[in-house]
Amino acid sequence: MEKLNSELYLQNCYIIQENERLRKKAQQLNQENQALLAEMKEKLPKTSSSSNPYRDPSHDSSSISTRNPSRSSRP
């Protein structure tokens, strides 16, 4: 019984160490993720707000008609 208790204690210590290692890794990944997210948010408004001087507003996706004039409905 005492041997089993010692083995379980050692397993528990190992699990605690592994848990701490994984917690630190998760914290590091979270910080990297937050930094990348902030970088993306910083770049996104710059790219979407810059207008393309060669863009034709008549080709805007919001102004495209759903009708296709080349295909008329025939009986």
MARNUTI-776638 format. One record per atom (N, C-alpha, C): x, y, z; chain; residue in one letter; residue number from 0. Coordinates in steps of 0.001 Angstrom, whole numbers, plus 500000, padded with zeros to 6 digits. Layout:
<<X,Y,Z>,A,A,NUM>
...
***
This chain:
<<500828,498796,500000>,A,M,0>
<<500000,500000,500000>,A,M,0>
<<500866,501258,500000>,A,M,0>
<<501928,501222,500780>,A,E,1>
<<502818,502379,500849>,A,E,1>
<<503543,502602,499526>,A,E,1>
<<503901,501502,498834>,A,K,2>
<<504556,501602,497534>,A,K,2>
<<503612,502231,496506>,A,K,2>
<<502364,501805,496509>,A,L,3>
<<501370,502360,495595>,A,L,3>
<<501171,503845,495877>,A,L,3>
<<501128,504215,497136>,A,N,4>
<<500957,505608,497527>,A,N,4>
<<502135,506450,497026>,A,N,4>
<<503347,505909,497121>,A,S,5>
<<504537,506620,496645>,A,S,5>
<<504497,506794,495133>,A,S,5>
<<504077,505748,494420>,A,E,6>
<<503982,505825,492965>,A,E,6>
<<502939,506864,492550>,A,E,6>
<<501820,506863,493225>,A,L,7>
<<500771,507839,492912>,A,L,7>
<<501236,509254,493220>,A,L,7>
<<501998,509401,494284>,A,Y,8>
<<502534,510711,494641>,A,Y,8>
<<503484,511213,493546>,A,Y,8>
<<504358,510329,493062>,A,L,9>
<<505295,510707,492003>,A,L,9>
<<504552,511046,490712>,A,L,9>
<<503522,510268,490389>,A,Q,10>
<<502715,510572,489205>,A,Q,10>
<<502048,511936,489350>,A,Q,10>
<<501549,512203,490520>,A,N,11>
<<500905,513485,490788>,A,N,11>
<<501898,514637,490634>,A,N,11>
<<503099,514467,491134>,A,C,12>
<<504128,515499,490984>,A,C,12>
<<504447,515732,489514>,A,C,12>
<<504554,514637,488755>,A,Y,13>
<<504836,514761,487332>,A,Y,13>
<<503698,515506,486623>,A,Y,13>
<<502471,515158,486967>,A,I,14>
<<501305,515810,486349>,A,I,14>
<<501280,517292,486692>,A,I,14>
<<501617,517648,487911>,A,I,15>
<<501642,519048,488319>,A,I,15>
<<502710,519813,487536>,A,I,15>
<<503889,519201,487367>,A,Q,16>
<<504955,519846,486596>,A,Q,16>
<<504549,520023,485136>,A,Q,16>
<<503953,518975,484568>,A,E,17>
<<503517,519044,483171>,A,E,17>
<<502427,520103,483008>,A,E,17>
<<501537,520172,483962>,A,N,18>
<<500461,521163,483940>,A,N,18>
<<501037,522585,483972>,A,N,18>
<<502018,522799,484791>,A,E,19>
<<502655,524119,484879>,A,E,19>
<<503366,524461,483569>,A,E,19>
<<504048,523481,482984>,A,R,20>
<<504730,523700,481702>,A,R,20>
<<503715,524064,480618>,A,R,20>
<<502608,523332,480573>,A,L,21>
<<501586,523601,479573>,A,L,21>
<<500896,524943,479808>,A,L,21>
<<500729,525311,481067>,A,R,22>
<<500124,526608,481381>,A,R,22>
<<501012,527744,480889>,A,R,22>
<<502323,527612,481094>,A,K,23>
<<503255,528634,480623>,A,K,23>
<<503250,528710,479095>,A,K,23>
<<503211,527549,478446>,A,K,24>
<<503181,527520,476985>,A,K,24>
<<501892,528164,476456>,A,K,24>
<<500773,527852,477100>,A,A,25>
<<499498,528443,476691>,A,A,25>
<<499525,529959,476885>,A,A,25>
<<500128,530409,477957>,A,Q,26>
<<500244,531846,478219>,A,Q,26>
<<501088,532522,477133>,A,Q,26>
<<502185,531874,476755>,A,Q,27>
<<503063,532411,475711>,A,Q,27>
<<502326,532471,474373>,A,Q,27>
<<501617,531398,474031>,A,L,28>
<<500870,531368,472773>,A,L,28>
<<499764,532410,472768>,A,L,28>
<<499132,532610,473899>,A,N,29>
<<498079,533617,474003>,A,N,29>
<<498642,535022,473783>,A,N,29>
<<499804,535290,474357>,A,Q,30>
<<500443,536596,474160>,A,Q,30>
<<500810,536809,472693>,A,Q,30>
<<501345,535756,472061>,A,E,31>
<<501685,535861,470640>,A,E,31>
<<500419,536093,469814>,A,E,31>
<<499368,535376,470153>,A,N,32>
<<498100,535513,469437>,A,N,32>
<<497548,536929,469587>,A,N,32>
<<497592,537466,470777>,A,Q,33>
<<497101,538823,471010>,A,Q,33>
<<497932,539849,470234>,A,Q,33>
<<499240,539639,470182>,A,A,34>
<<500107,540561,469443>,A,A,34>
<<499799,540503,467949>,A,A,34>
<<499613,539292,467423>,A,L,35>
<<499285,539155,466003>,A,L,35>
<<497916,539747,465695>,A,L,35>
<<496970,539553,466592>,A,L,36>
<<495630,540106,466402>,A,L,36>
<<495675,541630,466388>,A,L,36>
<<496432,542204,467306>,A,A,37>
<<496575,543660,467340>,A,A,37>
<<497234,544170,466065>,A,A,37>
<<498225,543426,465573>,A,E,38>
<<498904,543810,464337>,A,E,38>
<<497939,543747,463156>,A,E,38>
<<497123,542720,463102>,A,M,39>
<<496146,542593,462021>,A,M,39>
<<495112,543707,462087>,A,M,39>
<<494629,544009,463280>,A,K,40>
<<493634,545075,463436>,A,K,40>
<<494222,546422,463037>,A,K,40>
<<495510,546589,463295>,A,E,41>
<<496181,547842,462942>,A,E,41>
<<496304,547969,461422>,A,E,41>
<<496581,546867,460744>,A,K,42>
<<496763,546898,459293>,A,K,42>
<<495436,546898,458547>,A,K,42>
<<494421,546272,459088>,A,L,43>
<<493149,546134,458388>,A,L,43>
<<492522,547467,458018>,A,L,43>
<<492372,548421,458928>,A,P,44>
<<491779,549698,458529>,A,P,44>
<<492609,550421,457476>,A,P,44>
<<493908,550260,457509>,A,K,45>
<<494770,550935,456531>,A,K,45>
<<494512,550383,455138>,A,K,45>
<<494357,549083,455008>,A,T,46>
<<494149,548496,453685>,A,T,46>
<<492735,548716,453190>,A,T,46>
<<491747,548676,454068>,A,S,47>
<<490376,548845,453608>,A,S,47>
<<490020,550314,453388>,A,S,47>
<<490683,551223,454088>,A,S,48>
<<490359,552633,453933>,A,S,48>
<<491098,553258,452752>,A,S,48>
<<492188,552629,452327>,A,S,49>
<<492902,553187,451176>,A,S,49>
<<492109,552848,449925>,A,S,49>
<<491791,553890,449180>,A,S,50>
<<490979,553677,447978>,A,S,50>
<<491871,553403,446796>,A,S,50>
<<491365,552600,445898>,A,N,51>
<<492068,552274,444678>,A,N,51>
<<491639,553270,443614>,A,N,51>
<<492536,554093,443079>,A,P,52>
<<492140,555104,442095>,A,P,52>
<<491671,554476,440785>,A,P,52>
<<491997,553213,440550>,A,Y,53>
<<491612,552555,439311>,A,Y,53>
<<490318,551758,439451>,A,Y,53>
<<489726,551758,440625>,A,R,54>
<<488518,550987,440861>,A,R,54>
<<487317,551694,440262>,A,R,54>
<<486499,550917,439549>,A,D,55>
<<485298,551448,438924>,A,D,55>
<<484128,551219,439871>,A,D,55>
<<483525,552287,440409>,A,P,56>
<<482432,552114,441369>,A,P,56>
<<481230,551385,440791>,A,P,56>
<<481084,551372,439471>,A,S,57>
<<479948,550674,438874>,A,S,57>
<<480088,549161,438996>,A,S,57>
<<481297,548704,439324>,A,H,58>
<<481507,547269,439501>,A,H,58>
<<481472,546868,440964>,A,H,58>
<<480986,547719,441793>,A,D,59>
<<480852,547422,443212>,A,D,59>
<<479862,546280,443383>,A,D,59>
<<480180,545326,444232>,A,S,60>
<<479334,544140,444394>,A,S,60>
<<477944,544489,444917>,A,S,60>
<<477818,545606,445620>,A,S,61>
<<476506,545977,446150>,A,S,61>
<<475599,546554,445080>,A,S,61>
<<476185,546959,443930>,A,S,62>
<<475372,547560,442889>,A,S,62>
<<475093,546600,441731>,A,S,62>
<<475543,545360,441840>,A,I,63>
<<475327,544387,440771>,A,I,63>
<<473890,543882,440830>,A,I,63>
<<473260,543894,439691>,A,S,64>
<<471887,543428,439598>,A,S,64>
<<471862,541907,439577>,A,S,64>
<<470804,541337,440114>,A,T,65>
<<470681,539885,440129>,A,T,65>
<<470139,539366,438812>,A,T,65>
<<469583,540247,437976>,A,R,66>
<<469062,539838,436674>,A,R,66>
<<470203,539723,435691>,A,R,66>
<<470086,538738,434799>,A,N,67>
<<471077,538562,433755>,A,N,67>
<<470400,538877,432430>,A,N,67>
<<470684,540019,431800>,A,P,68>
<<469976,540433,430590>,A,P,68>
<<470208,539483,429414>,A,P,68>
<<471282,538741,429399>,A,S,69>
<<471535,537853,428273>,A,S,69>
<<470643,536621,428307>,A,S,69>
<<470063,536320,429450>,A,R,70>
<<469180,535173,429564>,A,R,70>
<<467771,535662,429857>,A,R,70>
<<466961,535627,428866>,A,S,71>
<<465562,536012,429096>,A,S,71>
<<464767,534756,429324>,A,S,71>
<<463708,534886,430065>,A,S,72>
<<462882,533707,430345>,A,S,72>
<<462005,533421,429142>,A,S,72>
<<462207,532265,428568>,A,R,73>
<<461438,531868,427389>,A,R,73>
<<460505,530736,427769>,A,R,73>
<<459268,530729,427223>,A,P,74>
<<458343,529634,427529>,A,P,74>
<<458743,528341,426876>,A,P,74>
***
